[in-house]
Amino acid sequence: MTHPAILSHIQTQPLLRARAAGQHRVEVSPDLGLTTVEVVTESAGVRFPNGELLRWEAIEEINSSENNCFVIEDSEPRKIQLFSEFTNRLYSLMPTRAAPTMLVSGIPMHRIKGTDPYRDTLEKIKTVKPVVGYVLDTATGLGYTAIEAAKTADHVVTIELDPTALEIARLNPWSRALFDNPTITQRIGDSYDMIEEFGDQTFTRIIHDPPAFRLAGHLYSGKFYAELHRVLRRGGRLFHYVGNPESKSGGSITRGVMRRLREAGFSRVARRPRAFGVVAFR
Ligand SMILES: C[S@@+](CC[C@H](N)C(=O)[O-])C[C@H]1O[C@@H](n2cnc3c(N)ncnc32)[C@H](O)[C@@H]1O
C-alpha cells in the first residue's frame, strides 16, 4: 500500500535551502523522518518520485507552521488536525526531531522537554522488561507503547476511548504498526468499563499510560486499580505513568497512586522517576 506524504517544517527546510542554493536534486523524508526519497526542484515546486508536484507556496505554508504536520492529498497540504465531537477537544499531530506527538487541545500527549516521544516510550517500556506474554495497554494514543511492547510480547491488547485519536494515529507514519501488526488488537471504549470483560490473571504485563489525573480521575481510582490487579497474572508487572514526580501536583498524585495500588493488592510498588511513573507487581 502506498501512503501519502506526511510533512512538517523539519522536512520542508532542506527543500527551501535547495531552492535558494539552486540545487536540482534533494533528499526529503516523506514520512516524518523514517525514510528518504530524492525529489527534483522545478520552478513551480518539487517533483516527488511518483510524479506529484508540491508547489513552493504549499512548501512555504508547511514551513511556517512549527506545531503541525501535513498530509499531502492531490498535491495539496492538509493540516493533520481534527475536532472530536466525543470529547470536545482538538487533536493534532505535532512534529519533533524524532517521532511526532499528539496535541490534545494544545497539550502534548508525550514528553518532549529534554526528550522525545520515542525515548519517552522506551523509558516506559523499560520499567516492565522483559515485555513478554499477553500485554494490556490501557490507553492507545498514537500507539507507541503498544507498538514497542509488540516487538517482544506474544500479544498486545490496546484500548482507546476516542476514535478521533485513532484517526490522527492513522495518518502518523510512526504509528503504522498499530494498524499493520497482527500482534496488536485494538479495542475502542473506556478502559474503566472494558477491563471488566477480561478474565482473572489474563495479562503478564500492563502498561497504564492514562491522560492527566484531572482529565481522567477514574483511571487513577482504587476501583480501577483493583481491576488491574485482578486481570494481572501472578508475578506480572504494571507500569503506571503518573507525570513529573518533581512537579508539585505530580508528587502528591504519585503518593496517592502508590497508596491505592498497595490497597488494591499490588506489591513492590516503586517509583520510576526516569519514566515519570511507578511500577508494581502482583
Ligand atoms: C497519554 S495518551 C497515551 C499515549 C500512548 N500510550 C502512546 O504511546 O502513544 C492517553 C490516551 O488515552 C486515551 N483515553 C482517555 N481516556 C481513556 C479511557 N477512559 N479509556 C481508554 N483510553 C482513554 C486518550 O484519548 C489518549 O489517546
Ligand as a Chemical Component Dictionary entry (heavy atoms), coordinates in Angstrom:
data_LIG
# 
_chem_comp.id                   LIG 
_chem_comp.type                 NON-POLYMER 
_chem_comp.pdbx_formal_charge   0 
_chem_comp.three_letter_code    LIG 
# 
loop_
_chem_comp_atom.comp_id 
_chem_comp_atom.atom_id 
_chem_comp_atom.alt_atom_id 
_chem_comp_atom.type_symbol 
_chem_comp_atom.charge 
_chem_comp_atom.model_Cartn_x 
_chem_comp_atom.model_Cartn_y 
_chem_comp_atom.model_Cartn_z 
_chem_comp_atom.pdbx_ordinal 
LIG C1  C1  C 0  -1.140  9.754 27.236 1  
LIG S1  S1  S 1  -2.086  9.176 25.898 2  
LIG C2  C2  C 0  -1.442  7.565 25.636 3  
LIG C3  C3  C 0  -0.186  7.548 24.820 4  
LIG C4  C4  C 0  0.141   6.176 24.293 5  
LIG N1  N1  N 0  0.495   5.256 25.347 6  
LIG C5  C5  C 0  1.228   6.216 23.226 7  
LIG O1  O1  O 0  2.219   5.524 23.376 8  
LIG O2  O2  O -1 1.069   6.964 22.236 9  
LIG C6  C6  C 0  -3.667  8.829 26.596 10 
LIG C7  C7  C 0  -4.710  8.304 25.610 11 
LIG O3  O3  O 0  -5.760  7.703 26.364 12 
LIG C8  C8  C 0  -6.993  7.983 25.759 13 
LIG N2  N2  N 0  -8.018  7.834 26.803 14 
LIG C9  C9  C 0  -8.533  8.788 27.603 15 
LIG N3  N3  N 0  -9.417  8.253 28.464 16 
LIG C10 C10 C 0  -9.449  6.908 28.196 17 
LIG C11 C11 C 0  -10.186 5.814 28.749 18 
LIG N4  N4  N 0  -11.042 6.041 29.743 19 
LIG N5  N5  N 0  -10.003 4.592 28.235 20 
LIG C12 C12 C 0  -9.124  4.402 27.208 21 
LIG N6  N6  N 0  -8.405  5.400 26.649 22 
LIG C13 C13 C 0  -8.559  6.632 27.137 23 
LIG C14 C14 C 0  -6.819  9.386 25.229 24 
LIG O4  O4  O 0  -7.767  9.663 24.198 25 
LIG C15 C15 C 0  -5.377  9.349 24.737 26 
LIG O5  O5  O 0  -5.332  8.958 23.398 27 
# 
loop_
_chem_comp_bond.comp_id 
_chem_comp_bond.atom_id_1 
_chem_comp_bond.atom_id_2 
_chem_comp_bond.value_order 
_chem_comp_bond.pdbx_ordinal 
LIG C1  S1  SING 1  
LIG S1  C2  SING 2  
LIG S1  C6  SING 3  
LIG C2  C3  SING 4  
LIG C3  C4  SING 5  
LIG C4  N1  SING 6  
LIG C4  C5  SING 7  
LIG C5  O1  DOUB 8  
LIG C5  O2  SING 9  
LIG C6  C7  SING 10 
LIG C7  O3  SING 11 
LIG C7  C15 SING 12 
LIG O3  C8  SING 13 
LIG C8  N2  SING 14 
LIG C8  C14 SING 15 
LIG N2  C9  SING 16 
LIG N2  C13 SING 17 
LIG C9  N3  DOUB 18 
LIG N3  C10 SING 19 
LIG C10 C11 SING 20 
LIG C10 C13 DOUB 21 
LIG C11 N4  SING 22 
LIG C11 N5  DOUB 23 
LIG N5  C12 SING 24 
LIG C12 N6  DOUB 25 
LIG N6  C13 SING 26 
LIG C14 O4  SING 27 
LIG C14 C15 SING 28 
LIG C15 O5  SING 29 
# 
